[in-house]
Amino acid sequence: MLRLSGDEREQLEALIRKGKSPAQRLLKARILLKADVSEAGEGWSDTRIIKAFDTSVSMVYRVRKQLAEEGFEAVLSRKQRATPAVARIFDGEKEAKLIALACSKPPKGRARWTLRLLEKKVVELKIVDRASDSTIGRALKKTFSSPIADSAGSFRRRPIARS
């Protein structure tokens, strides 16, 4: 059994009226409104909700369970991950070493550092255990101090603007 307060109903109805929320949040709001057995609610059965919204039994069950265990706000908000999906390879210190390496003199016989050369060198210097050239490129791209990559994937220093 699910019983919503007047404020909760108003909040859900406003959310649906706006229609600007993610589809999953709107579906949860509709499920809650239809399952509400208060005087203002319709008190639909789970079967009727499933057919009306073309959703699954588990979705209706999870919405009800989350409301009971975590509360109204938790149902409508996204759960934040405790840890990122993939751990970052370069933390601040390692990224600084990578930038220093990229700005240093390239290996003998090379005009400049390439992503592949940097990839091998950071592993060789034991800055990181492993890294791909695309990870190296992303780490360097997000810093203003990094050299600009040309179309060949190698780096050159940013020209000084003269006025």
TIKOLKOL-436412 format. One record per atom (N, C-alpha, C): residue in three letters; x, y, z. Coordinates in steps of 0.2 Angstrom, whole numbers, plus 5000, padded with zeros to 4 digits. Layout:
BEGIN
AlaXYZ/...
! end
This chain:
BEGIN
Met500449945000/Met500050005000/Met500450065000/Leu500250114996/Leu500650174995/Leu500250234996/Arg500450275001/Arg499950335002/Arg500450405002/Leu500250444997/Leu500650504996/Leu500250565000/Ser500650615002/Ser500450675005/Ser500250725000/Gly499850775001/Gly499650824996/Gly500250854993/Asp500750874997/Asp501350904994/Asp501650864989/Glu501750794991/Glu502050744987/Glu501750744980/Arg501050734981/Arg500650734974/Arg500750794970/Glu500750854973/Glu500850914969/Glu501550914966/Gln502050894970/Gln502650894967/Gln502750844961/Leu502450784961/Leu502450734956/Leu502050764950/Glu501450794951/Glu501050824946/Glu501450874942/Ala501750924946/Ala502150974943/Ala502750944939/Leu503050894941/Leu503550864937/Leu503350834931/Ile502750804931/Ile502450774925/Ile502250834920/Arg501950884923/Arg501650934919/Arg502250974915/Lys502850984918/Lys503351014915/Lys503650974909/Gly503750904911/Gly503950854906/Gly504650864904/Lys505050904908/Lys505750914906/Lys506250864910/Ser506050824914/Ser506450774918/Ser506650714913/Pro507150674915/Pro507250614912/Pro506650564912/Ala506650524907/Ala506050484906/Ala505950434912/Gln506450414914/Gln506450364920/Gln506150394926/Arg506350464927/Arg506050494933/Arg505250514932/Leu505050524926/Leu504350534924/Leu503950474925/Leu504250414923/Leu503950354924/Leu503850334931/Lys504350354935/Lys504250334943/Lys503750384946/Ala503750444943/Ala503150494946/Ala502450464944/Arg502450444938/Arg501750414936/Arg501550354940/Ile502050314941/Ile501950254945/Ile501650274952/Leu502050314955/Leu501850334962/Leu501150364962/Leu500950414957/Leu500350444957/Leu499750394956/Lys499850344952/Lys499350294950/Lys499250244956/Ala499850224959/Ala499850184965/Ala499550214971/Asp499550274972/Asp499350314978/Asp498550294980/Val498550264986/Val497850244989/Val497550294993/Ser497850354993/Ser497550414997/Ser496850434994/Glu496550484997/Glu495850504994/Glu495950534987/Ala496550574986/Ala496650604980/Ala496950554975/Gly497150494977/Gly497450454972/Gly496950404969/Glu497250364964/Glu496850324960/Glu496850244963/Gly497350234966/Gly497450164969/Gly497450104964/Trp497850114959/Trp497850064954/Trp498250004956/Ser498049944954/Ser498449884955/Ser499049884951/Asp499549844954/Asp500249844950/Asp500149814943/Thr499649774942/Thr499549744935/Thr499249794931/Arg498849844933/Arg498549894929/Arg499049944927/Ile499549964932/Ile500050004931/Ile500549984926/Ile500749914926/Ile501149884922/Ile500949894914/Lys500249874914/Lys499949874907/Lys499849944904/Ala499749994909/Ala499550064907/Ala500250094904/Phe500750084908/Phe501450114906/Phe501950074903/Asp501650014901/Asp502149964897/Asp502849954901/Thr502749944907/Thr503349934911/Thr503449864914/Ser503949854918/Ser503949784921/Ser503749784928/Val503649714930/Val503449704937/Val503949734942/Ser504649714940/Ser505149734944/Ser505249814945/Met505049854940/Met505149924940/Met504649954945/Val503949924945/Val503449944950/Val503649924957/Tyr503949864957/Tyr504149844964/Tyr504749884967/Arg505249904963/Arg505849944965/Arg505550014967/Val505150044963/Val504850104965/Val504550104972/Arg504150054973/Arg503750054979/Arg504250034985/Lys504749994984/Lys505249974989/Lys505650034991/Gln505950074986/Gln506350124987/Gln505950184991/Leu505350194989/Leu504950244993/Leu504850225000/Ala504750155002/Ala504650135008/Ala505350135012/Glu505950115009/Glu506550115012/Glu506950175013/Glu506950215007/Glu507350275007/Glu506950345007/Gly506350345006/Gly505950405006/Gly505750434999/Phe505350484999/Phe505050514993/Phe505650544988/Glu506050584991/Glu506550614988/Glu507050564984/Ala507250514987/Ala507650464984/Ala507350424978/Val506750424978/Val506450394972/Val506550434966/Leu506550504967/Leu506550544961/Leu507250564959/Ser507750554963/Ser508450574962/Ser508850514960/Arg509350534956/Arg509850474954/Arg510350454960/Lys510450394960/Lys510850374965/Lys511650384963/Gln511950424968/Gln512650434966/Gln513150374967/Arg513550364963/Arg514050304964/Arg514550324969/Ala514750274973/Ala515250284978/Ala515950294975/Thr516050254970/Thr516650264967/Thr516550264959/Pro517050304955/Pro516950304948/Pro516950234945/Ala516550234939/Ala516550174935/Ala517250144934/Val517650184932/Val518350164930/Val518850214934/Ala519250184938/Ala519750224942/Ala520250264938/Arg520350334940/Arg520750374936/Arg521550344936/Ile521850344930/Ile522550324930/Ile523050374932/Phe522850434930/Phe523250494932/Phe522950534937/Asp523250534943/Asp523050584948/Asp523450644947/Gly523350694952/Gly523750754951/Gly524450754950/Glu524750714954/Glu525550704954/Glu525750674948/Lys525450614946/Lys525650584940/Lys525550624934/Glu524950664934/Glu524850704928/Glu525350754927/Ala525550784933/Ala526150834933/Ala526750804930/Lys526950744932/Lys527550714929/Lys527450704921/Leu526850684919/Leu526650674912/Leu526750734908/Ile526550794911/Ile526550854908/Ile527250884907/Ala527650874913/Ala528350884913/Ala528750844907/Leu528550784907/Leu528850744902/Leu528750764895/Ala528050784894/Ala527850804887/Ala528150874885/Cys528350914890/Cys528650974889/Cys529450974888/Ser529650914890/Ser530450904890/Ser530650894883/Lys531350884883/Lys531650874876/Lys531450804874/Pro531250794868/Pro531050734865/Pro531650684865/Pro531550614864/Pro532050564863/Pro532550584857/Lys533150564858/Lys533650574852/Lys533350544846/Gly533450584840/Gly533150564834/Gly532450584833/Arg532150614837/Arg531450634837/Arg531350714837/Ala530950734833/Ala530850814833/Ala530350834839/Arg529950784841/Arg529450804846/Arg529150734849/Trp528850744855/Trp528550684858/Trp527850664854/Thr527750604853/Thr527150584851/Thr526750544857/Leu526050534856/Leu525750504861/Leu525950434862/Arg526150404857/Arg526450334858/Arg527050334862/Leu527550384860/Leu528150384864/Leu528050404871/Leu527550444873/Leu527450464879/Leu527150404883/Glu526650364880/Glu526350304882/Glu526950254885/Lys527450244881/Lys527950194883/Lys528350224888/Lys528550294888/Lys528950324893/Lys528650324900/Val528050334900/Val527750344907/Val527750274910/Val527650224907/Val527750154909/Val528450134911/Glu528850154907/Glu529650144908/Glu529850174914/Leu529650244915/Leu529850274921/Leu529450264927/Lys528950214926/Lys528550184932/Lys528150244935/Ile527950294931/Ile527450344933/Ile526750304934/Val526550264929/Val525950224929/Val526150154927/Asp525750104929/Asp525850034927/Asp525650024919/Arg525150054917/Arg524950054910/Arg524550114908/Ala524550134902/Ala524150184899/Ala524050184892/Ser523550204889/Ser523450204882/Ser523650274879/Asp523750274873/Asp523950344870/Asp523350394870/Ser522750364870/Ser522150404871/Ser522050434878/Thr522250394883/Thr522250424890/Thr522750474890/Ile523350464888/Ile523850514888/Ile523650584885/Gly523350574879/Gly523050634875/Gly522550664879/Arg522050634882/Arg521550664886/Arg521850704892/Ala522350674895/Ala522650704901/Ala522950764899/Leu523350764893/Leu523650824891/Leu523150874888/Lys522650854885/Lys522150904882/Lys521850944887/Lys521750924893/Lys521350964898/Lys521751014902/Thr522451014900/Thr522851064903/Thr523051114899/Phe523051174901/Phe523151234897/Phe523951234895/Ser524351204899/Ser525051204898/Ser525251154893/Ser524851114891/Ser525051054887/Ser525151084879/Pro525551054876/Pro525751074869/Pro525051054865/Ile525051084859/Ile524451074855/Ile524651014850/Ala524150964849/Ala524250914845/Ala524150934838/Asp524550904833/Asp524450924826/Asp524050864823/Ser523850864817/Ser523450804814/Ser523850734814/Ala524550734815/Ala524850674815/Ala524850644822/Gly524650684827/Gly524650654834/Gly525250664838/Ser525650704835/Ser526250724839/Ser526150794842/Phe526650824846/Phe526550884849/Phe527050934847/Arg526750994847/Arg527251054846/Arg527051114850/Arg527451154852/Arg527351204857/Arg526851254854/Arg526451284858/Arg525951334856/Arg526351404854/Pro526151424848/Pro526551494846/Pro526351544850/Ile526851594851/Ile526651654855/Ile526351704851/Ala525751734854/Ala525351784850/Ala525751844850/Arg525851874845/Arg526151944844/Arg525651994842/Ser525652054845/Ser525252104843/Ser525552164841/
! end
